[in-house]
Amino acid sequence: MNEMQIDSHSEIREEVAKLCARFPGEYWRKLDEVRGYPTEFVQALTEAGYLGALIPEEYGGAGLGLSAAAAILEEVQHQGCNGAACHAQMYIMGTILRHGNEAQKQKYLPGIADGSLRLQAFGVTEPTSGTDTTALRTVARREGDKYIVNGQKIWTSRAEHSDLMLLLARTTPRDQVAKKTEGLSTFIVDMREVLGKGLTIRPIRTMMNHNTCEVFFDNMEVPAENLVGEEGKGFRYVLDGMNAERLLIASECIGDAKWFIEKAVTYSKERVLFGRPIGANQGVQFPIARAYAQMRAAEAIVHKGLAKFEAGERPGEEANMGKMLAAEASWAAGEACVQTYGGFGFAEEYDIERKFRETRLYQVAPISTNLILSYLGEHVLGMPRSY
């Protein structure tokens, strides 16, 4: 599969753009004021079939490839909207699809595809472990036909607006496993059944409207049938979806960069000072041009990663580099856009400051730039493991 095929989703992009036109900046600004969830926007994406893009047709989805999902999310950001309210569904459900049993697929995937079930919450990160996932302390103890879960997760975005959570918990003590990556298991948690009965959700207010939360498990019961795959193999199942996650997040960043660049270019042509457009000044022009070059370079890496993923190859290098470069490109484009607009860039009505805050997140989450550099140094370049 070549790059021309990867970037051939023009019809999808056009339709996504039409849908996004129904949700202009004013819609997002009002949500920002109250830290609200874009229910109408998510419903529109669901009804159009976009959130079920990766689910096979036999389970009610569109059965599209990862490049199509990337095009959807990129275009959402490119149009000034925000896909963070629902993007997790695209990569979380892959764990069920690849490692769940047939009964689990039949029970959950059709509902996720048609929107009657929301799978938006991913319970992995903890306050004490951060990105050191193997050090997590949430424990799931088997008792007959159920597991009893105790612990805490943080930065579990969309937990208040999701029906299901994919949860990673320790089922074998760390000192009883041969490798630190063993002894972790993945569960499907129906939050509708356990909210207030062992599950507590507490919202966290952040600099952007990300609907993130911390969640607490106090003797929460999960049916044993909700275990995904084999007990103790959950870390591998979660890792399996991370390349897809990073390629999709990178695509969102590319969309953000395109939005910032187009806004900056347009304004640089229209804004006249001292008798000429400000875009005629190289001090204005060069940062925008540099951000454009960064965006196109990131785009090329991401497209290569998407091609490898769809060919059944492991795109770890491209997924990590693409995510890092795209996040840096979107931030550079945001910087250039704010600088081009000057004081107006900080005014809410232009939406620049909102997008500026939103895109900054992706140099930190879902994996920080430093961890990506560590991965490249050790696993791609073969350098000694860092401590």
N, C-alpha and C positions, 0 to 999 in steps of 0.2 A: 504494500500500500504506500503510495507516495503522498507528498504534501498537498498536491492539487486535490486529491481525493479527500484528505483530511479537512480542507477548507472549502468544501463544496456544498455546505449546508445553507445556501443563500435563501432558499424558500423558508426554511425554519427561522432564519434570522429576520426575514421580512415579517413573518407572522408574529414573532415575539415582539418586534418593534411596534407593530400595530396594537398588540395587547398592552404594552407598556405606555403607550400614548394615552390610555385611559387613566393612568395613575401619574399625573404630573408632579412637579416639585411641591406644589401646595399640599398634596396628599401626604407626602413624606414629612414635610415640615410640621404638619398638625400632629402626626404620630410622634415626632421627635419631642414635641412639647410635653406630651403626657407619657412618654416612653411606652407607647402602645404597640401592639402586634398588628402587622398588616394583613388582617384576616381576609379582607376582600381581594387583595392582590394574590395571596396564596391560593385562595379558592379559584380565582380566574386561571392561574397557572395549572392547577389541578384539573379543572374542567376541560382545559385545552389539551390535556394529556402530557404536559411537559414534565411533571414531577414523576410520572411513571415511564419516562423515556427508556430507562435501562432495564425495566422489568420485561421479561419475555412475553410474547403474545399469548402463550398458553395460560399465563396467570393474569391476563387482562391489561398488560402493558403494551408499549409501542415496540419493544424489542430492538431498539436502536443501539448503536455503538457509543463508546465513551466520547468520541469526537462530536457527536450530535449533542450530548449532554453539555459538553464544553461550549459549544456554539450557543446553546440556550442561555447558559449562565453568563457568558461573555456579553451577549447582547442585552441581557437584563441590566448589567452594570453600565454598558455603553449608552443605554437610553436614560441613565440617571436614576434608575430604580436600585433596589438593594435585594439581592438574592440570599443574603445571609439568614433571612427568616425561614428559609426552607431548603437551602442547598444540601444540608446534611443528609436528607432523605435519599439523595441520589447515590451517595457512597455507603451509607450505613446498611441499606437493604442488600448490598452486595455480599455482606457476611452471611445473611440468611440464604441468599441465592446460592452461594458457593459451598457453604458448610452446613446449612440446615437440612433436616430430613424432609421427606416429601409431605408429611402431615403438617409440618410447620410452614412450608411454602404454600400449601393449599389454604391454610388457615389465615395467613397474614398478607401474602403478596397481592391477591386480588383486591383486598380492602385498601392497601396502600396505593395501588394503582388507581382506584376509582375515587380515592379521597375520603372514604368512610373511616379509614384508620390513618392516623398521622404517626409516622416514625421519624421524629425530629431530634430526639434526645440521645446523646451518646455519653454514657457514664464511665469515664476512664480516669481523668485527672483528679488528683487529690491534693489537699493543702500541703501535706508534708512531703509528697513525692514529686510533684510537678511533672516534668517530662521523663523522669526516671520511673517508667511504668512498672518495672519489675519490683519496685519497692512499695507498691500500693498496699494499704492495710485493710481495705474492706474485705470482709470474710464471708463466705457462703458455706454453711455447714449442712451436710446432708442429714436429714431426719426422715426416714421412710420414703414417702413419695413426694417430698418437698425439700427445699433448701431454706435455711434461716439465714438472712443476710443482716449484717451489722457493719456500719462504717459511715463514711462521708465522701462525697464527691464535690468538686468545685468547678466552676466555669462550664457547667452543664447547660449550655444554651438551649432555649426553647422548651425547657422542661415543663413550664406552665401551659404550653400550647401543644403538647404532644400526648398521644394516647399510649404510645409504646416507647420504651427505652431499651437500648442495647447496653447491657451492663457487663463490665469486666470486674471480676472479684476473685480473691484467692480461695481455692478449695483445698490446697495442701500447704501446710506451713513452709515458709521459705527454707528453713533449716532441714527440711526433710526431702528436698528435691536435689537431683544431681546437677541441674542447670538452673540458674536464677529465672530463666524464661519459662520454666515449667511450673505446674501447679496453679496456673491461672485459668479460669473458665469464663465462658461467655454465656449470658442469659438474655432471653427476651422477657422484659418486665412489662406487664399490662398495668400501667400506672392508674388506670381508672379503678382497678380493683384494690389497690393498696394505698392510695392517697388517704392520709389520715389514719391508716391502719398499719403503721410501720414505716411509711414514707412521708417525709416532710420536705417541702420545697420553700426556699427562701430566696427571693429575687436579690440580685446585686446591681446596684446602679453604677453605670460606668460612663465614660466620656462620650460613648456613642450608644445609640439605641439598639442594643444587641440582644435584649431579652435573655440575659444570662442569669444563672442561678447557682446556689449551692444546694445540694440535696443530702438528706440525712436518712439513714436506714437503721431502724430500731426494731430488731426481731421481725423484719419484713419477710413474709413467706412468698416463695416463688415455686410453682409446681416443677417437679423434676423434669417433666416433659418439655419445659421451656429451656432446658440446657441445649445450647447450640453445639452440634458436633460432639467430640469426646471431652470428658472432664480432664482438665489440666492442659489442654491444647489451645486455650483461648487467646493467648498472646500471639500465637502464629496466625490465628484467624483475623485478629485485629490488624496485624501488620500487613496481611494480604491485601487489605483495602486502602492502605495508606498511599500507595502510588497513585491510585485513582483520585483520592482526596486531594493530593497536592497538585495534580494536573488540573483538576476542576477549580481549585482556589486560584491557581495561576491564571486560568482563563478569566476568572472574575477580575483579577488585577489588571489584565490586559484591557478588559472592557472599561475599567475605571480610567486607565491611562488614556485611552482613546477619547473618553468623555472630556477629561481635563484638557487634552491637547486641542480638541475641536473648539472648546469654549475659549481657550486662550488665543488661538489663531483668529477666530471670529472677532473677538474684542480688540485684538491688536490692529486689525484692519479698520475697525469702526471708530476707535477712540483717537481723537485728534488733539494733539497738544503742540504748541509752538508752530502751528501751521502745517503739521504733517502727521500721518498715522503713527502711533507709537511703535508699531511693528517694523517701521523703517529703521529703528535704532537697533544696532546689533546687540546691545545689552538686553533688549527685550527678546529679540529674535533667536539668539543662540541657545538660551536655556530651553526654549520650546523645541528647537530643532534637536538638541541633544536628548531630551526626553523622548522624542519620537524615535530616534535611533535606538535608544535603550528598549523601548517597547517592541520595536520590530525584531530586535535580536532575541528578546525573551520569547516572542511569538514563535520564532523559528525553532527554538529549543522545545517549546511546549508541543508544537505540531509533530516534531520528531518523536517525542515521548508518547503522544497519542497514537501515532502510527505503530510504534513498537508494542504498545499495550493491546491494540486491536489485532496485531499479528500474533499474539500469544507470547510475546517476549517480555522480559523483565525490564521496565524502563526506570529503574531506581536512580540512575545518574541523571537522566533527563527530567524526571519528575522533581527531584530535589533542586537541581540547578534552575529549572524553569520556574519553580515556585519562588526561589530566592530572587532571581533576576526580574521576574514580573512584579513582585512586591516592591522592589527597589525602583523599577520603572514607573509604577503608579505613584509612588511617593514623590519621585523627581518631577513627574508631570503635574502633580498637585502643587508642589512648591512653585513651579514655573507659572501655573495658572493663578495662584494667589498673588504672586509678585507682579504679574501682568495686570491684574485688576486693581492692585494697590488696596486702598481702604475698602473698596467695594467688595473685595474678595472675602471680607469678614462679615458682610451683611447677609443675614439669613435668606433674604429673598432671591439671592443668586444661586443658592444651593451648593456653592463651592466649599464653604466651611463645613457643611454636613458631610459631603463626600470626602473632604480632606481628613476628617476625624475617622470616618469609616475605613478608609483605605490604609490608614496607619497601622491598624490592627494586624495586618498580614505580614509584617516583619517580625511579629511575635508569635502569632498563632496561625495554624494549628501546630507549627513547629518554628522555633526561632532561627534566625539567620546563622547564629553561631553553631547550632546543632547541625545545620545543613553543611556548613564548612567543615565541621568535624567528620561528618559522614563522607564527604568528598575526599578529605585528607586520608582517612583510614581505609575506606572501602573502595575508592576509585583510584587513588594515587598510591595506595599500599604503604603509607607512612605508619610509624609506630602508633599504637593506640594511645590517645591522650588521656590524662588523668586530671 
